[in-house]
Amino acid sequence: MNKFLPLFLFLQYALLQLSGCSIARYPTGDISKNPKAVLMELKSIKDYEKIFSGVKTEPIPGQNTVKITMSGLKPVIGSIELGSNKNFSAKYHRSLINQAPNVFIIVEFPNGRKYTAYLDTGCPGYGILTSDIVLDNKLAVLPSGPLIQFSGVSGICYIPVLNIGPAQIKDGIAFYDEQQWQFRVLNFPIYKHSALILGRDFIKSFDYVMFDNVHKKAVFSKEGAFVPDNPQLWSSYHFFEDPNGGNTIVVKIPIAGKLFEVAFDSCGDKPGLSLSQKHWQTIEPELVVKRLRKSNVYKYQSGRKSYQKATISEISIGDKKLRNVDVIIDNEPEGYSIFSLGYFQDTTVVLDYVNKLFWIKKAK
């Protein structure tokens, strides 16, 4: 069946087009003009400084107002209440739009509305929500506009309380997006994908987060650094947060025997490794490339992008050896190499923020 999969996907796509069906990101409208919207009240510069870093004001000539600019969003999470336990786990759930290796968990607002949330180390800030979630839960918003501008998103929203299992997250500031993946027939939306992404600032508020891909659960802990029961079964690699890349998690890890700095994105591209041109050219002479061809990758926000895809006889990431796997080669001259959970579906990985260590359990 595997050798016929590309043909099957092509025919499926062709049938969708011929039947007037489409799956794409569509605009959902200006949230600030929706009668259900609740606007955030920031009355002074001090209010802005509670949320943003690098706040500056600049008088607008001929107007009795100022332009407000900022360098970034502070990681605003007021508190995490775990009750008597210092850790908890959340089972992986499936999504209609994306499947493994992405990690999805169930979150709940105080009104009882539940959503499937991405657990995404590649997402900056606390997270991103689609505008329908913002409106349904009456979250206060600060839209992007001529005076206050947010790059790549529509604005920010305030999340008073978010429940994840027994844990309660309070006072979060997240981005919201006025575009949404939809399945349409004859341009009529049949399914609208409500997306809630929990990003790096949420994840780093814990001492460590474990991605147990064998038992399909994520473990969140506030009990100190991760200590493996049997250290011989684990390998660890130092990571740092790149301030020039939105605090991207960058792991110092060998790939094909060469030590690289590689970004870790838990919701990264399939199949599991995307190499920059520089890194690819460094290790290509050491690899047996069985096939090299053009390919497309669909990204959550930027849509379809063109890449090269190489099928490799054998390659290693850390101590883990992989055989007959596909690797994405980025066409951009600059940028990170990225690895995801795609190659670790048979084992467990841990992000230890106390010691800045990325742990990989040796698969059986």
C-alpha positions in Angstrom: 0.0 0.0 0.0 2.8 2.4 0.9 4.1 2.6 -2.7 0.6 3.6 -4.0 0.2 6.3 -1.3 1.4 9.2 -3.4 -1.0 8.2 -6.2 -3.9 7.8 -3.7 -3.3 11.3 -2.2 -3.1 12.8 -5.7 -6.4 11.2 -6.7 -8.0 12.3 -3.4 -6.8 15.9 -4.0 -8.1 15.8 -7.6 -11.5 14.5 -6.5 -11.7 17.3 -3.9 -11.1 19.9 -6.6 -13.5 18.4 -9.1 -16.2 18.2 -6.5 -15.8 21.8 -5.5 -14.2 20.9 -2.1 -11.2 22.7 -0.6 -9.2 22.7 2.6 -7.4 26.1 3.2 -7.0 29.0 5.6 -9.8 31.6 5.3 -10.1 35.0 6.9 -12.7 35.2 9.7 -13.1 39.0 9.9 -12.1 41.8 12.1 -12.8 40.6 15.6 -12.9 44.2 17.1 -16.0 44.9 15.0 -17.9 41.8 16.2 -20.7 42.7 18.7 -19.5 39.8 20.9 -16.0 41.2 21.2 -14.7 42.5 24.6 -12.0 45.1 24.2 -9.0 45.2 26.6 -8.7 48.4 28.6 -5.2 49.7 28.9 -5.4 53.2 30.3 -1.8 54.1 30.9 1.7 53.3 29.8 2.2 51.3 33.0 -0.7 49.0 31.9 1.2 48.4 28.6 4.5 47.8 30.5 2.8 45.0 32.5 2.3 43.1 29.2 5.0 44.3 26.8 8.8 44.7 26.9 10.5 47.7 25.3 7.5 50.0 25.4 8.1 53.4 23.7 5.8 56.3 22.9 6.2 58.7 20.0 4.0 61.9 19.5 2.0 61.9 16.3 2.4 65.3 14.6 -0.8 67.3 14.4 -2.7 64.9 16.7 -3.3 64.9 20.4 -2.2 61.3 20.8 1.0 59.1 20.7 2.1 56.0 18.8 2.9 53.1 21.1 5.5 50.6 20.0 7.0 47.6 21.8 9.8 45.1 21.2 7.9 42.1 22.4 5.4 40.4 24.6 6.3 39.5 28.1 5.7 35.8 29.1 2.7 36.7 31.2 1.4 33.7 33.2 0.4 34.8 36.6 0.2 31.4 38.3 -0.2 27.7 37.9 -2.2 25.9 40.5 -1.6 22.1 40.7 -3.4 21.4 44.0 -1.6 18.9 46.2 0.3 17.4 43.3 3.5 18.9 41.8 3.0 17.1 38.5 0.1 15.9 36.3 -0.3 14.2 32.9 -2.6 14.8 29.9 -3.4 12.1 27.4 -2.7 12.8 23.7 -5.9 13.3 21.6 -6.4 13.1 17.9 -7.2 16.1 15.7 -9.3 16.1 12.5 -6.8 18.4 10.7 -3.4 17.1 11.9 -2.3 13.8 13.2 1.0 12.4 14.8 3.7 13.4 15.4 1.9 16.6 16.6 0.8 16.5 20.3 -2.7 17.5 21.2 -4.2 17.7 24.7 -7.7 18.7 26.0 -8.1 22.1 27.6 -11.2 23.6 29.2 -12.4 27.1 29.9 -14.4 27.9 33.1 -17.7 27.9 31.0 -17.2 24.2 30.2 -16.1 24.7 26.6 -13.4 22.1 25.7 -10.9 22.3 22.9 -8.1 20.2 21.4 -4.9 22.2 21.9 -1.5 21.8 20.2 1.4 21.5 22.6 3.9 23.4 20.4 7.5 24.3 21.3 7.8 26.0 18.0 5.1 28.6 18.9 6.4 31.9 20.5 4.7 33.3 23.6 1.9 31.8 25.7 0.1 30.6 22.6 -2.3 31.4 19.7 -6.0 31.1 19.5 -8.4 31.3 16.5 -10.9 34.2 16.9 -13.9 32.0 17.3 -12.5 30.7 20.6 -11.8 34.3 21.7 -15.4 35.3 21.0 -17.1 32.1 22.4 -15.2 32.6 25.7 -15.5 36.4 25.9 -11.8 37.0 26.2 -10.7 40.6 26.2 -8.7 41.6 23.1 -6.2 44.2 22.1 -6.3 44.3 18.2 -3.3 45.2 16.1 -3.8 48.6 14.5 -2.1 51.8 13.3 -1.0 52.7 16.8 -0.2 49.2 18.2 1.2 46.7 15.7 1.7 43.0 16.1 3.7 41.2 13.5 2.1 38.1 11.9 -1.0 38.0 14.2 -4.2 40.0 14.6 -3.7 41.0 18.3 -3.5 39.7 21.8 -6.1 38.4 24.3 -6.3 37.9 28.0 -7.1 34.4 29.3 -8.2 34.6 33.0 -8.3 30.9 33.6 -7.5 27.8 31.5 -7.9 24.2 32.9 -5.7 21.3 31.8 -6.7 18.2 33.8 -6.3 19.0 37.5 -4.1 22.1 36.7 -5.4 25.7 36.5 -3.5 28.3 34.6 -4.3 31.9 35.5 -3.7 35.3 33.9 -2.3 34.3 30.5 -1.7 36.7 27.5 -1.9 35.0 24.1 -2.0 36.0 20.5 -5.2 35.5 18.4 -5.5 34.9 14.7 -8.2 36.1 12.3 -7.7 33.2 9.9 -8.8 29.6 10.2 -8.5 26.3 8.5 -11.8 25.3 6.9 -13.2 22.5 4.9 -15.5 24.0 2.2 -17.8 22.5 -0.4 -18.8 24.9 -3.2 -17.2 27.6 -1.0 -19.6 26.9 1.9 -17.8 26.0 5.2 -18.7 22.5 6.3 -16.0 22.3 9.0 -14.2 25.1 10.8 -11.1 24.2 12.8 -11.0 25.9 16.1 -7.3 26.0 17.0 -5.6 26.7 20.4 -1.9 26.4 20.4 0.1 26.4 23.7 3.5 27.8 23.1 7.0 28.1 24.5 6.2 30.5 27.4 3.4 28.1 28.6 5.7 25.1 28.4 8.7 26.7 30.1 6.6 27.7 33.1 7.1 24.1 34.3 10.4 22.6 35.5 10.2 19.9 32.9 7.7 18.6 30.3 7.8 15.0 29.2 6.5 13.8 25.8 5.8 10.1 26.4 5.1 9.0 22.9 4.9 5.3 23.8 1.9 5.8 26.3 0.6 8.9 24.4 0.7 11.3 27.2 2.4 14.6 28.2 3.7 15.0 31.8 4.0 18.5 33.3 6.1 18.8 36.5 6.9 21.5 39.1 9.0 19.2 41.3 12.4 20.3 40.1 14.8 19.0 37.5 14.1 15.7 35.6 16.0 12.7 37.2 15.7 9.5 35.1 15.1 6.3 37.1 17.8 4.5 35.1 20.3 7.0 33.6 21.8 4.3 31.4 18.6 4.2 29.3 18.8 8.0 28.6 21.0 10.4 26.6 20.9 14.2 27.3 21.9 17.2 25.3 22.2 20.8 26.3 19.8 23.4 24.9 19.5 27.1 25.0 16.8 29.7 24.1 17.8 31.9 21.2 16.8 35.5 22.1 17.1 36.5 18.5 14.7 33.9 17.4 11.8 34.5 19.8 13.5 32.3 22.4 13.5 29.3 20.0 14.6 26.1 21.8 17.9 25.2 20.2 19.5 21.8 21.1 23.2 21.0 20.6 22.9 17.5 19.2 24.9 15.4 16.7 23.3 14.7 13.4 25.1 12.1 11.3 28.0 12.4 13.7 28.3 16.2 13.3 27.5 18.5 16.2 24.9 21.0 15.2 22.6 23.6 16.9 19.1 22.4 15.9 15.8 23.9 16.8 13.3 21.6 18.5 9.7 22.1 17.3 7.3 19.6 18.9 4.8 20.3 16.1 7.4 20.6 13.4 7.2 19.3 9.8 6.8 15.7 9.0 8.6 13.4 8.7 10.8 14.7 11.6 13.9 16.5 10.4 14.3 19.6 8.3 17.9 20.6 7.5 19.2 24.0 6.5 21.3 24.1 3.3 24.5 24.6 5.4 23.9 21.6 7.5 22.8 19.4 4.6 25.9 20.3 2.6 28.1 19.4 5.6 26.7 15.9 6.1 25.6 14.9 2.6 29.0 13.4 1.6 28.7 11.0 4.5 25.2 9.8 3.6 23.7 7.3 1.1 20.9 9.3 -0.6 18.5 6.8 -2.2 16.3 9.5 -3.7 16.2 13.3 -4.0 13.1 15.1 -5.3 11.0 18.2 -5.0 8.3 18.3 -2.4 5.8 20.5 -0.6 5.2 21.0 3.1 2.1 22.6 4.6 2.7 24.9 7.5 0.0 25.9 9.9 0.3 29.7 9.3 2.3 30.1 6.0 0.5 27.4 4.0 2.3 25.4 1.3 6.1 25.8 0.9 8.4 24.1 -1.6 11.4 22.0 -0.4 13.6 19.2 -1.5 13.1 15.8 0.2 15.8 13.2 0.5 15.4 9.5 1.3 18.4 8.4 3.4 19.6 4.9 3.9 20.8 5.7 7.4 21.1 8.8 9.6 21.5 9.4 13.3 20.1 12.1 15.7 22.0 11.9 18.9 22.3 8.2 19.7 19.2 7.3 17.8 19.9 5.6 14.4 17.2 5.8 11.7 17.1 3.8 8.5 15.3 4.5 5.3 13.9 7.8 6.4 12.9 11.0 4.6 14.6 14.3 5.4 13.4 17.8 4.3 16.0 20.2 2.9 15.2 23.8 3.3 15.7 25.9 0.2 16.3 29.1 2.3 20.0 30.0 2.6 19.6 31.0 6.2 17.6 29.6 9.1 17.5 26.8 11.6 17.6 23.1 11.0 14.6 21.7 12.9 13.7 18.4 14.4 10.3 17.4 15.7 8.8 14.4 17.5 8.4 12.6 14.2 11.4 10.3 14.7 10.7 9.7 18.4 7.2 8.0 18.2 8.7 4.8 19.8 10.2 6.5 22.8 10.1 9.4 25.3 11.8 12.9 25.2 12.0 15.4 28.1 12.5 19.2 28.1 14.3 19.9 31.4 14.2 23.7 31.9 16.0 23.6 35.3 19.2 22.2 33.8 18.5 23.2 30.2 18.8 19.5 29.1 17.0 17.7 26.3 16.6 14.1 27.3 16.0 11.2 24.9 15.1 7.7 26.2 16.8 4.9 24.2 14.0 2.9 22.4 13.7 -0.8 23.0 
